[in-house]
């Protein structure tokens, strides 16, 4: 027997309200553990199912059979502590992205790039909105709204996935979920996946230890955040690391054993009265007062570039960020565009960039696989241009290989060698794949 969707919705609202009321009543007693909260939810569901059965008997109707009751209980539980039918896709480790363009128009993108259509994730668009809005109220670090007024939602799910949802501007509710594989968090994992070779892994690890300032560049879904995560996990344990992100994706809190002294910042939008906004630039600026050894900005998208460059050039050596760009050289152009947005003239902008950035690491898709394709050293500002060396360049198959030379300044190479790098890794033009 299939359970009526309206009944699911009514029971869900009742149980969610009862749970919220119970949690508020605890007040100063402290929050329940996740396991205790789930146990409380199941007891509330059981009590409501018992009440429904009693009502049915009183009114001369047949109650739900055991199978339908069990189905209803699980559906309501998944709505309260997850995303209903959407949760099974969130829990699938093989999925990279989930696109929901209305409750019955679902697309699944697997980690190998395969894209298939999924099953409906709710009974209607209205049902879908209610499920996600409930999750926003319960799952965020602070309660969030998603409705016609607060039409855009950014939400970190318990497993670290990032949910972005829009309503009212897209005809139907549009939801995108990005799943991050936090098991990929060291450079050796990128070697195993074929993103980099052994020599480039040694080069990048030494660059982190030598406290070079790094920019990770690439297009959409090329693995910039994963690369940042792997790089920052090469930072020595004793250093104080602060991350600043538009939405928490790097997952620094998952690596407390590697970074016991850590702080994670997340941009905050204004409330419905238009107050309380904290822009990415505000966050980056404020982190500099918290004595960081390194500042990692999830992705530069605008005027916060000035504060990031200031952090890199005024004592926070070894800081990192990412930027959307189609090449390592294009990343410099994009940095210049953002500094222009912030009001810097070209000459000043070039000097800041050249003074702050040491290396640009570019990621791209090569034969359907994410690869590092280029590593560019930033040298100095010359007139209206910024001089660079391409230390690693795309080989015949598109994968990064050492450029002839080696094409790197002696001063930079000496810093890398002092940090444990073997310069012979730069001598094989075919790389170490």
N, C-alpha and C positions, 0 to 999 in steps of 0.2 A: 504494500500500500504506500503510495507516494504522499508525502506530507504537504498540505496546502501552504503556499508561500506566504499568504497573509497571516496564517497561524504562526509560522516561524518568526515573522516580523514582530507580531504582537508579543510573543513570548520573549523574544530577544530584548525588546524595549523594557519589558517588565523586569527581567532578570538584571539587565544593565543598570536600571535605576535603583533596584534593591541593593546591588553590589556597591554602587557609588555611595548610596546613603550609609551603608554599613561601614565603608572605609572612612567616610567623613566622621562617623560617630567615634572612631578610634581616637581621633584628635591627637592628644599628647602621648598616647601609648606606643607610637611608632608604627611604621608601615608593616603590613603582613609580608612574609616571604612570598616569592612567586608560587611556590608549591602550595602554601596555605591559602593564597588567594584563589588558585585554581580549584582547590578542594572546596572552598566556600562557594564558588560558582556552581560546581556540580551539585552541592546540597541545595542551593536555591533553585536550580533547574528541577531537581527531583521533587521538591516541595510544590512547584508550580504544576508539574505533570500530575502529581497526586490530586491537586485541586481541580485540574481539568477533568480528570477521570470522575471525581465526585460530582462535578457539575453535570457531566454527561449522564450519570446514573439518575440524578434527581430529575433531569428533564426527559428521561425515558429514551435516551440515545445510547448507541453502542460506543464505548470508549475506544481510544486508539489501541490497536493490537500491539503486542510487545515489540515487533520489528519496527513499526511506525514510530513508536515511542522512543526507541533507541536511536532511530534516524533523526528524529526531532531534537533529542538531547544533544547529539553530536553536532548538528547543524547550529544550534544556538550556542553551544560552547565555542565552536570555531569562530562564530561571529563576535562573541565577547572577548576572546583572547587571541583572535587572529583576524583573518580577512575572508571568512566564510569559504566558499568554494575556490576562491583565488589562492587560498593558503597552500593548497597542494602544489601549485606552481612555484610559489615562493620557496617552498621546502625542497624543490628539485635541484640537486647540486649540479646537474648538467646544463641548466639554463643560465644564460647570461643576462637576458633582458626579457621583460614581459610588457607587451603593449595592449592596452585595453581601450578600444575606441567605441565605448558603449558595451552594455553587459554581454551581448552576444557576438561581438566582433573582436575576437581575442587572437593575438599573434605572439608566438613564442620563438625567441632567437636563442639557439643553443651555442655553447662555447666554441664549437667548430664552425660557426657561421650559418648553419642550417636554420631555415625559417619555416615554421609550420603553423597552421591555424589550430587554435585551441578550442575547448568546449566553453559554452556560456558560463560565466562566473557568478551570476545572480539571476533572479527571476525577472528583473526589469531594471531600467536605468535608475528609477527611484530607489529600488532595493539596493542597487550598487552604491548609490550616493550615501544611503543610510549606513551601510556596512563600513565604508571608508571614513565617514564622518565620526562614527563611534570609535574607530581605531585612532583617529586623530586626537580625540578627547582622552584616550586611555594610554596610548603607546608613547607619546612624545615625552621629552624631558620636562616640558610644561604643557598644560592643556592647550590644544590648538583647535581652531574652528575651520570648518569647510562648508560654506553655504553661499548663497547668492551675493552676500556682501563680501565675505572673505573667500573669494572665488578661486584663489590659488593656494595649494597646500604643498609644503615640503615636510616630509616625515621620515625619520629613521626608524626602521622596523627592528624588533628585538634581535634578529640575526645579523644586523648591520646593513641590510639592504636599504636602498634609498628609493622612496616613493615620491613621485611628483604627480599631482592631480589638478585638473582644471575643470570648472563647470561654468556654464552660462555664456562662454565666449566661443565654444567649439561645437555648438549644436547638440552634441551628446557628451556626457562626461568622458574625459580623456585621462587615462592613468598610465604612467610609465613607471616600471620598477626595474632598478638596476641591481643585479646581484653581484657582490664582490666575493671573490674566492680568497679568503684570508689565509689559506694554507700556502699561497704564493706570497712570501714575504721576505725572502732572502735572494741575493743575486745568484746563488747557486741554483735556485729554482728556475730562474730565467735561462740559465745555461741548459738545464734539463729540457726546457720547453723550446729551445732553439731561438730564443729572442736575442741572445748575445752568445758569444763564444767565450772560451776560457780566458783568453787574453784580454778581451774587453771587460770581463767581469773583474779581473785583477786590476785593470786600469781604473774602473769606476770605484772600486772599493778603496783604492789608494787615494783617489780624488776626494772622497768623503773624509778619510783620515787626515789628509793634508789640508782640510778645511777650505777647499776651493768652493766658490759659489756656483751652484748648478741650476740651469733651467732645463726642464724636460718639455720638449715640444712634440706636437703630433696632431693628427686629425681626430675626429670624433671616434671613440671606441678603439683607439689604438693601444691602450694600456698605459696612459700617462700616470694615472693614480697608482696603478700597481708598481710601476717603476719607482715613483716617489716613495712608496711604502718600502720597497726593497733597499733603496738608497738610504733612507733614514734609519733603517735597522742595522746599517753599518756604523752608525754613530756610536762612539764609546759610551759605555753604560753610565759613567760618572757625569756626563754632560746634561744640562737642563735643556729640554726640548719643548718648544711651544709650536703647535700647529694652529693655523687659521684657515677656515674653510667656509665657503658659501653654504655648503651642507656637509655634515660629517661623513666622510667616505674613507679617509686614509685608515682609520681604525687604530690610532695610537694607543688607546686604552686597552687593546687586546695584547699589547706587548709590554706590560708593566715589568716583566722580568728583564727585558732589554733596556727599558727606559723608566726607572723608578721615579725620577724627577721630571714630571711631564704635566703640561696643561694643554687642553684642547679648547679652542675658541670657535664659535659658530656665528655667522652673521645672523642678525635678527631683524625682521621687518617691523614696520610700525603697527600698532594695534588699531582697532577700528576707529579710534578717536584721532589717529594720525600721530601718536606719540610713541616713544620708546624705541625708535629705529636705531640699530647699530650696523652701519655699513661695513663692508670688508675693509675699507680704508680706515675707519674708526678702530676696528679690531687690531689691524696691523700696527697702527700708531700706538695703541694702548699696550700691546705686548712688549714694546721696547722699554716700558717702565717696570717690567717684571723680571729683569735680569736674565734674559735667555742667553744660552750659549749658541743656540741655533733657532732660527725662525723658519718654519716651513709653511708656505702659503699654497693651499690646494690648487688654485688656478687663478692666474691674473687675468682679469676681464675688463679692466678700466683704470680709473684714476688711482686705485690702490697701488699701482705700479710704482709711484713715486715713493711711498712709504716702504715698499719692499726694497727698492734700490737703496734707500737710505739705510735700511737695516743691514743690507749686504756690504755697504761701503763705510759704515761707521762702527765697526767693532764686532759685528755678528758674523764673522767669517764662517764659511761652511753652511750658509743658509741655502734654501732650495725653494723652487716654485715650479709651476707648469704653465704652459701657454698653448693656445690653439694656433697651429701654424703648419703649413704644408711642406716645410723644409727647415733645416737648421738655419739657413740664411734668412728665410722668410720670418723666423722668430724674431730676428733683430728688427725687421721692418714692423712687425706687429708691436714690439715693445715701443718703437718710436711713435706709432699711432696712438698708443695709450698715454704716453707722456705728453703728446700734443693735446690730447683731450684734457689733461691736467693743467694745461697752460704753459708748458715749457717750450721754449723756442728750439729749433733743430740743433743748434750748436751746443746748447746746454744739455739737451736730451742725450746727444751722442756722447758727451763727456761723462754723464752719469752712467749710462749703460756700459761704456768701456771700462769705467773705474770699478763698477760693481760686479759685473758678470764675468766669470772665468770660462765656463764651458757650457755649451748648449748640446743636449742629447736629443736626437730626433728619432721618433718611432713612426713606422708606417706598416702597411700591409704588403707583404711580398709573397706572391703565390698562395694567397689565402691564409698566411700565417703572420702574426705580429712579429716584427723584427726591429732592432735598432738599425737604422740605415746610415746615420751620420753622427759624428761628434765634432763640434766646431769650437776652437779656442778663440776667445775674444781678446784682441790685442790692445788697440788704442784708437782714439778718435783722430781721424786725419781730415782736416777741412770739413767737408759735408758728408763724409763717409766714416764707417767704422771698419777698421782693418781686422781681418780674421784669418786663421789657419784652419783648414779642415783636416783634423788629426786622423779621423776615421771617415772613409767615404764609401758610397755604395760600390760594391764589387760587381762583377758581371752578372750575378744572379740577384743583385739588389741588397744583399746582406752587407753590413758594415765590415770593412777590412782596413788595415792600417794603410794610410797614404804613404807614398814614397818619401824618403827623407831621413828620419821621420820628421813630419811637418809639425813640430811643436817647439816652442821656445825652450832654450836651455834652462831658464829660471823655473819654468813650470815643470819641466821634466825632473829637475833636481828636487823640487818639492815632492813629486810623486815617488821618486827613488827613496827619499828620506822617510816616506811613509810606507816603504816596503815593496814598491813596484819594481819588477824586473824589466828593464828597458828592452830586453831581447824580444819581448812580446810584440814590439812595434816593428820588428825587422822582417817578418814574413808577409809579403804582399797579399798572400792568399788567406791570411788570418789563421785562426786556430779552431775552425769548425770541425 
